[in-house]
Amino acid sequence: MIQVNEETRGDWRIVTVAGRADGEAADALEAALRSAVEANARVVADFSGLTYISSASLRSVLQAARAAQTRGSEFAICGLNQFVKEVFETTGLHRLLRIYGELPC
C-alpha cells in the first residue's frame, strides 16, 4: 500500500510516494503520476519514503515518464533508498529516466 501526496515547489509538481509500491498499488501510482504529468510541465516523483517497488509499479513509473515525454514535459525521480535504487539499476531504468539524489527544486 502506498501513500501519495502532492505539492508545488517553484515550477515543479512534487508527487511524494511512501510505503510499498506493490502490484496492488501500481494502478494508483500510475494514476497519480500521470495526473501530475498531464497538469504540469515539470514533475518529480519523490520516492524517499518508498520501501519496495514491484515490476508492475516500475511499469507505472515508465508509463508516466512516457506520457511526460509525449507532452514535452520534464519528469524525474528522486530520493531512492538503496533497495529501490538497485531495482532501477538492475532493470536498466536508471538509463532511461532522470534520477536525482535529492529534490531538484
C-alpha positions, -999 to +999 in steps of 0.1 A: +000+000+000+012+035-009+005+070+004+006+097-022+009+135-015+014+163-039+027+198-036+041+225-058+075+240-052+087+266-076+078+253-111+080+216-100+050+195-091+063+171-064+045+137-061+057+121-028+052+084-026+056+064+006+051+028+016+051-004-006+045+001-043+035-035-049+013-049-077-019-038-059-007-002-057+005+000-093-027+014-108-029+041-081+007+050-086+003+053-123-029+074-119-012+098-095+019+103-117+000+106-150-024+131-135+005+152-123+022+149-157-009+159-176-014+191-155+022+202-150+053+209-172+078+197-146+070+167-123+093+149-098+084+117-080+099+117-046+104+081-036+124+088-004+096+071+016+092+041-007+103+008+009+096-015-020+087-013-057+073-042-078+077-047-115+041-036-120+049-003-102+081+001-123+059-001-154+036+026-139+066+049-135+077+042-170+042+049-184+042+082-166+076+091-180+064+082-215+034+104-210+056+133-200+078+127-230+048+127-253+036+160-237+071+176-238+071+177-200+100+171-177+097+140-155+122+130-128+126+107-098+145+114-066+152+101-032+158+064-039+168+043-010+195+016-017+170-012-023+148+008-047+179+022-064+192-013-070+159-023-086+161+006-110+197-002-118+190-040-122+162-033-147+182-007-166+156+020-159+182+043-144+195+048-180+160+058-193+148+080-165+162+112-150+171+103-114+183+127-088+196+121-053+176+149-038+146+170-050+157+192-079+137+221-067 
